């Protein structure tokens, strides 16, 4: 099973098996999104943790220039924001829209996500 399909199906066993079989944790779909980004979009913390442990690129930017951290901040997915900060995600990355992860949190009114990012050293 394709890693991204396993993530989209919320199949933790399938994701783990795919990674164990040596499949690339950084495979991308037609939109440039990685399995990690899909896990964030689905707000699935177990898969986020699993993919980070498998050395998924936390700073990969999709075709819109967004990272997993930007997606997490924009969706107020605090667990993923914490995990990505702990994995040393780049707080300074800028999407094509010229917005950082902190900007996505602020734009959506997600004050807790913004606070986590600011405490980690992010600036507007």
N, C-alpha and C positions, 0 to 999 in steps of 0.2 A: 504494500500500500504506500502511496505517495505520502511523504511527511506532511505536507500542507493539507492534504485531504484528511489525514488522521487528526490533525489539529482541528480542522473545521468540523469533524465528526465528534469532537471532544473525546477522542479515543486515547486515553492515557497509555493503555497497554500497547496499542498500535504505534504511538509516538515513540515509546521506549524501545519497542522492537525495531522500528525503523532506524533509530539512532544507533542501537547496538549492532545492527547489520552494516553500519558504516556509512549510512546515507548522510549527505551533507546537511548539517544543521542550518546552513545559510542559503538553502535553495530559495529561489524567488519565483513568484507567480508573474503573470502578464502585467501586473500593476507595480511590480518591483517590491512587493511585500514579502517578507520572510515569514516562516512559520511562527517565530516569536511575535511578530507584529499581528498575525492572525490570532494568536493566543491572547494578546492584549485586547484586541478588538472584541473578542468573545468574553472578556473579563474572566478568564480561566486561570486563576493563580497557580494551580497545580502544574499546568502546562507551561506557564511562564517560568516557574522555578526549574522545571525539568529541562527546558531549553537553555536557560542561562547556565545551568550546571553542565550542559553539553557544549558549552562555549559558543553559543549563538552570538553573532555580532550584535551587540546592544546599540551600536551607533549606525547601523545600516540605514540609509535613506531611500525611501521608495521614489516613484516617479514624480511625486509632489514635493519631495525633499523632506518628508516627515520621517521621524524615527519612532521606535517603540515608546520612548519616553514621552514624546509629543502626543502620541495616541493615548497613552495612559493618563496624562495630565488633562487632555481635552475631554476624556470620559470620566474624570474624577475616580479613576481606578487606583485607589491609594495603595493597595497591596503591591501592585505592579510598579507604581512610582517608587515605593520604598526598595523593592527588589532591584530595580534598574539603577537607582542611586547607589545602592550597595555594590552593584556590579561595575561601578564607575562609568556609567553612561555619561557621555559628553553633554554637559549642561549648556554649552554655548552653541550647539548646532542650530542652524537656522533653516527653516523650510523655504521653499520657493516663494511662499507668501510673505517672507521676511519675519516670520514669527518663531520664537523659541518655545521650548516646552513650558516655561513660565508664562509666556505670552498666551499660549493656548489655555492654560489653567485660568489666567486672569480674564481672558476674553469670555470664557464660559461662566465666570463667577464661582469657580471652584476654589474657595479660599483655603481649604485644608491642603489641597494639592499644591497650591501656590506657596503656602507656608513651608511645606516639606522641601520644595525646590529652593526657596530662599535660604532655609536653614542649611542646605547642602552647598550653598554658594552661588546659586543662580541669580542673575540680574536681568532686568528688562532690556 
